[in-house]
Amino acid sequence: MARIALLSALIGLAPLALISPLASGAGASWRSVLSQPRQWYASAEAERIADNVLAYQHPNGGWPKNIDKARVLSDAELTAVRRDAPRGQTIIDNGATHTEVRFLARVSAATGRPAYRDAALRGVDFLLDAQYPGGGWPMIYPLRRGYYTHITYNDGAMVGVLRALRDAAAGEDEWSFVDSARRARAADAVERGVQTILATQIRVDGKLTAWCAQHDEHTLAPAKARAYELPSISGQESVGIVEFLMEIPEPSDDVVEAVESAVDWFRRSKVEGVRVERTRRPRNSVLVEDPDARPLWARFYDIPTNRPMYVGRDGVPLDGYNELELERRLGYSYLGPYAERLLAKSYPRWRERVMGDE
């Protein structure tokens, strides 16, 4: 019970969802379904989208990714979706499954429809079943051979799952439908997930740094995914991990050390004096010198040198962004102000709360 109470308190510290410009809810996109005003979740539009979500749900309780589930579907299209749903792969990458579970929980609370509640519970069960005994989550479950079995932080996958299960464990507000047995399982899953985060933080010369976008599920070592995603320290995915750890209301000494070490690494790993310049005619993206540019972080840092690493589809690491093929420079995020808000706002607030800094 103490563990669930702790998780309950943690919800109040989670980042508030931004209010969507679609204030009326009309024409809401799938990307905005968790950013709507509370009253919107009782609307006909929300129910229409929720019915789509039910249609896309796999019998195992999970969902596929990269599908616009807010799109208006004809009766024939809905029938085809229901027919084909069992054939798809269920996944946690790109917001899949944990977003659907959160959305259904809100619509269930707003409408009282049992179908939405039951589908959300099946989604919770899927997330619980997909967890490795050690505490991590694979990208795809049931397991599919390849890099999909790695513990997946990429695109906020595991952090998204942990936040959903954390809220399910607390059982408050729209999560009140979660029974005590599932709440206990979810609380245990979150605790094991946090331990996995701590265990996978990369040490270089004995010093904790940050995380790779994916880690081997057996050894916990940084792991390769696609050809251009080599074992490395991630300047993007690590931000979400640190933000999640900072949401823990009473962090252990190990969690505090993990946060402080990662923040120190972010400070040491800034890419300064340059900016990414994109043009449309001709289409291009190049790194140019600019002494007034905001700090950037690389998506990948070499282990152990900590140098920014740029890798194209051939899997060969390059020293410079401009050496990448144009298709990759236009189609993938290798540099960005990833940790800017973390260092400027989130971390100082956390220090004030946890350490009493002013």
Long-range contacts (C-beta under 8 A, 24 or more apart in sequence): 3-169, 3-187, 3-188, 3-191, 4-169, 4-170, 4-171, 4-183, 4-184, 4-187, 6-249, 6-250, 7-166, 7-167, 7-169, 7-170, 7-187, 7-190, 8-170, 8-171, 8-172, 9-249, 10-166, 10-170, 10-247, 10-248, 10-249, 11-166, 11-167, 11-170, 11-172, 13-247, 13-249, 14-163, 14-167, 14-247, 15-243, 15-247, 28-70, 29-68, 29-70, 30-67, 30-68, 30-69, 30-70, 30-71, 33-70, 33-99, 33-103, 34-99, 34-102, 34-103, 34-106, 38-110, 39-110, 41-106, 41-107, 41-109, 41-110, 41-111, 42-107, 42-110, 42-111, 46-106, 46-107, 46-110, 46-111, 47-107, 47-111, 47-113, 48-72, 49-103, 50-103, 50-104, 50-107, 50-113, 50-116, 51-78, 52-78, 52-81, 53-100, 53-103, 53-104, 53-119, 54-115, 54-116, 54-119, 55-81, 55-82, 55-85, 56-81, 56-85, 56-88, 56-100, 57-85, 57-100, 57-119, 57-122, 57-123, 58-85, 58-86, 58-88, 58-90, 59-85, 59-86, 60-90, 60-126, 60-129, 60-141, 60-142, 61-90, 61-122, 61-123, 61-124, 61-125, 61-126, 61-129, 62-90, 62-91, 62-92, 62-96, 62-97, 62-123, 62-126, 62-127, 62-130, 62-141, 63-90, 63-91, 63-96, 63-97, 63-100, 63-123, 64-88, 64-89, 64-90, 64-91, 64-96, 65-91, 65-93, 65-94, 65-95, 65-96, 66-94, 66-96, 69-100, 89-140, 89-144, 90-126, 90-140, 90-141, 90-142, 91-139, 91-140, 91-141, 92-127, 92-130, 92-137, 92-139, 92-141, 92-152, 92-157, 92-158, 92-160, 92-161, 93-139, 93-140, 93-152, 93-154, 93-155, 93-157, 94-155, 94-157, 95-155, 95-156, 95-160, 97-123, 97-126, 97-127, 97-161, 98-123, 98-127, 98-160, 98-161, 98-163, 98-164, 99-160, 101-127, 101-164, 101-168, 102-164, 102-167, 105-168, 105-174, 105-175, 105-177, 106-174, 108-174, 108-177, 109-173, 109-174, 109-176, 109-177, 110-174, 117-177, 120-177, 121-177, 121-178, 121-182, 124-164, 124-165, 124-168, 124-178, 124-182, 124-186, 125-182, 127-161, 127-164, 127-165, 127-189, 128-165, 128-182, 128-185, 128-186, 128-189, 131-189, 131-192, 131-193, 132-196, 132-217, 134-192, 134-196, 134-217, 135-189, 135-192, 135-193, 135-194, 135-195, 135-196, 135-199, 136-193, 136-196, 136-200, 136-215, 136-217, 137-161, 137-193, 138-217, 139-214, 147-214, 147-223, 147-224, 147-225, 147-226, 149-217, 150-214, 150-215, 150-216, 150-217, 150-223, 150-225, 151-196, 151-200, 151-214, 151-215, 151-216, 151-217, 151-220, 152-213, 152-214, 153-211, 153-212, 153-213, 153-214, 153-215, 153-234, 153-237, 153-238, 153-240, 153-241, 154-213, 154-214, 154-225, 154-229, 154-237, 155-237, 156-237, 156-240, 158-193, 158-197, 159-240, 159-241, 159-243, 159-244, 161-193, 162-190, 162-193, 162-194, 162-244, 163-244, 165-189, 165-190, 165-193, 166-190, 194-245, 194-248, 194-255, 196-220, 197-241, 197-244, 197-245, 197-258, 198-254, 198-255, 198-258, 201-258, 201-261, 201-262, 202-233, 202-303, 204-233, 204-303, 204-304, 204-306, 205-304, 207-261, 208-257, 208-258, 208-261, 208-262, 208-265, 209-233, 209-261, 209-262, 209-265, 209-306, 210-234, 210-235, 210-238, 210-241, 210-242, 210-262, 210-265, 210-266, 211-237, 211-238, 211-241, 211-262, 212-237, 213-237, 222-303, 227-311, 227-312, 227-313, 227-314, 227-315, 228-311, 228-312, 228-313, 228-315, 228-328, 228-332, 229-300, 229-311, 230-300, 230-309, 230-311, 230-315, 230-317, 231-303, 232-300, 232-301, 232-302, 232-303, 232-309, 233-265, 233-269, 233-300, 233-301, 233-303, 233-306, 234-299, 234-300, 234-301, 235-266, 235-269, 235-297, 235-298, 235-299, 235-300, 235-301, 235-336, 235-338, 235-339, 236-297, 236-299, 236-333, 236-336, 236-338, 238-262, 238-265, 238-266, 238-339, 239-266, 239-338, 239-339, 239-342, 242-342, 242-347, 243-342, 243-346, 246-346, 246-347, 246-350, 251-354, 256-354, 259-347, 259-350, 263-342, 263-343, 263-347, 266-297, 266-339, 266-342, 266-343, 267-343, 268-306, 269-297, 269-298, 269-301, 269-306, 270-295, 270-296, 270-297, 271-295, 271-296, 271-297, 271-298, 271-308, 271-335, 272-296, 276-321, 276-335, 283-326, 283-330, 284-326, 284-329, 284-330, 285-326, 285-329, 285-330, 286-321, 286-322, 286-329, 287-320, 287-321, 287-322, 287-335, 294-337, 294-340, 295-337, 295-340, 296-335, 296-336, 296-337, 296-338, 297-335, 297-336, 297-337, 297-338, 297-339, 298-334, 298-335, 299-332, 299-333, 299-334, 299-335, 299-336, 299-338, 300-334, 308-335, 310-334
